Amino acid sequence: MSSRERILGRVRRALADVPGDARPYEEAVARDYLRAHGQRSVPETVDLLAENLADYRAVVHRCTDGQLPELLMRLLAARGSQRVAVPPELPPGWLKAVDATRVHDRAALTPQELDEVGSVVTGCAVAVAETGTLVLDGSPDQGRRRITLVPDHHVCVVRVPDQVVASVPQALERLDPTRPLTWISGPSATSDIELDRVEGVHGPRTLEVVLVSGS
């Protein structure tokens, strides 16, 4: 028996009790699996997100709406970033304290121009606490995928608790599968066969996440 036949056999056995009609898959197969691990309060869920982000070597900051512009100014100044990539509809107040050239995401932006950018600042679509994952969906406050892959430093702003969910199933309910989804768990990293970790191969070497509360 080939590997293909074994896999298809497992699929058939798993679907043995599913009616053989023409209903959509979502109706034919029950989705009553566990949606989250344990019961947590909202503050505990946010704390878990911060813990798992840090475990993936992201740098986590917390602030209020009013503190955000100054914090972003300090983060970008510490990197020495003179050019900052900006999505088309990043809230204008976020970078009001930043003294750096804005490089706006546009179709005419060349790879060479993007490579000269020191940092990128974006929002996010949702953040998953159990996996320490940020999801970007190409919305106007996030821009196209390439502006978060080429610059070496990514600052992602997450609104808490509105954009934080406990689990991946809860995140999927909020996301549009037709959009270009980018799932980010820590800085870009890979390892060779000897487990030597190399960062920055597929994206930014430094990921800083700002958890912003309304007060």
N, C-alpha and C positions, 0 to 999 in steps of 0.2 A: 504494500500500500504506500502510495506516495505521500509526501507532506501535505500536498494540496488536498488529497482525498481525506486525510486524517482531520484537517482543519474543517473542511466542509461537513464531515461527519459529526464533529462536535457542534457545529452550528445547527444542523438538523436535529440533534438530540435536545439542544437547548430550546428549540422552537417546537418541540413535539406536541405541546399542549396548546399551541396557538391555532385558532381556526384558520383553515385554508381558504380564506375569501380574499376579496380585492380591497379590503379596507386599508387606509394608510397605516404605515408602520407605527406611528405614534398612538393609533387607536388599538392596533392589534396586540401590542406588547405592553404589559403593565410596567409603569415606571415607579414602583413603590419601594425603591431601594433607599438606603439610609442617606439623608440629605446633608447631615452635619454630624460631627463627632462630639457628643456631649452637649450640655446646656451651658451657655455663657451669657453673661450680661453684655450690653453694648460696650462698656469700658473694657471688659475682659477680652472681647473680640478685637478691639483696637490694639490692646496690649499684645495680644498674640500675633497680630500682623506685624507690629514693630519688632517683636522678638524674632520672628521668622525672617523678616527682611534683613535684620542684622546678622542672622545665622548664615545668610547667603552673601555676606560681605557688603551689603548696601549700608550706607551711612544714613541714619534716621534722625530727623529733626522734628520737633513739635513746636507749634506756635499758634497764635490767633490770627484772624483776618487782618487786624491792624498791625501786627508784627511782621506779616509776610514780606512786604516790600523791603524792609531793612534786612531781613534774614537773607533774601535772595541776593541783595547787593553784597552782603558779606561773603556768601558762598562763591559768587562769581569773582569777586575781588581776590579771594584767597587762591583761586585757580589762576589768576592773572589773565582771565579771558577778556580779550579786547573785542572779539566778535562773537555774538550770541545768536544762534538760530531761533527763530520765533514763528510758531504756527500762525495762520492767518487771523484767528480770532482769540488769541490769548488775552485774557482780561487785561486791559491797558494799565490798571493800577498795580499789577504785580511787579512790573519792572520800572516803576516811576522813579525809584532811587538808584537805578543801575546806570553807571556811566560807561557804556560800551556800545559799539555799533550793532544795531539790529540787522540781522540777515533774514529777511522774510522768506518763508517757504513759498516758492513759485516754480512753475514748470521750467522756466528758463535758467534756474539755478543749476550750474554745472557741478560735476563731481569735484573738480579742482577748487571751486569756490567753497563748496561744503567742507572740503578737507581742511580749509584754512580757518574754519570755525572752531573756537575753543570749547564752547559749551552749547547745550540746547536746553530750553526750559519748556515743559509741557504740562498739561493736565493729564487726566486719565479717565477711562470709562468706568472701571471698577477695580477694586483691590481685594484679593482673596487672603483671608487671615490664615487659614490652615496650611496653605502652601507658600505664603510669603510672595505672592505673585501680583504683579501689576498688569492690567490689560488695557492696551490702547486700541482704539477702533477707527482711527483716522478722522475723528471729528475735528471741527475747526479749531478747538483749543489744544489739539494734539498734532495736527499736521500729518503729512505723509510719512510712511514708514522710514524712508531713507534719512530723514533729518534726525532720527533717533538711533541710527546705526553707524553713521560716519563720524560725527563728533566724538571726542574721547571722554566727554563729561556730560552726563545727563542728569538734570534736576527735574524730578517729577513731583507735582503737587497733587496731593490726595485730600479731598474734603472728608472730614470725619464728623459724624459717623455715616453720612449719606452715601458715600461711595465705597463703603467697606461692607463686605459680606463674609460669612464664616467659611463657606465651602465653594468648591468648583460648581456643583449643581446649582447653587444659588446664583453664582455669577452668570452661568449660561442662560438663566431665565431673563437676565437683564440685557443680554447682548444680542445684536442682530447678526445672524450667521452669514448674511450676504456682504457684510462689511469686512475690510482687511484687518483682521485681528492680530495683534502682536502681544504675545504673552511673555512677560519679563520676570524672571526670578533671579535677581541679583545682577551684578556686572557680567558682561560677556566673558565666558571662560571655557576652556577646553583642556583636556589632558591627553598626553600621548600614552603609548603602551607601558611606559615606565611610571605613569601617574605624575609626571611633571606638569603642574598646572601653569597654563599660559592665559593671561587675561587680555581682552581687547581684540581678539581675533575676529569675532563676528559682530562686534558692537562696542559700546563705550567701556573703558576699563574702570571708570568710576561712576557709580550710580548713587545719587543722593535723593532721598525721599523726604518730602516735607508733609507732615500730617497736620492739616490746618483745621482748627475748630472755629466755630462762629463767635466765640467769646474769649 
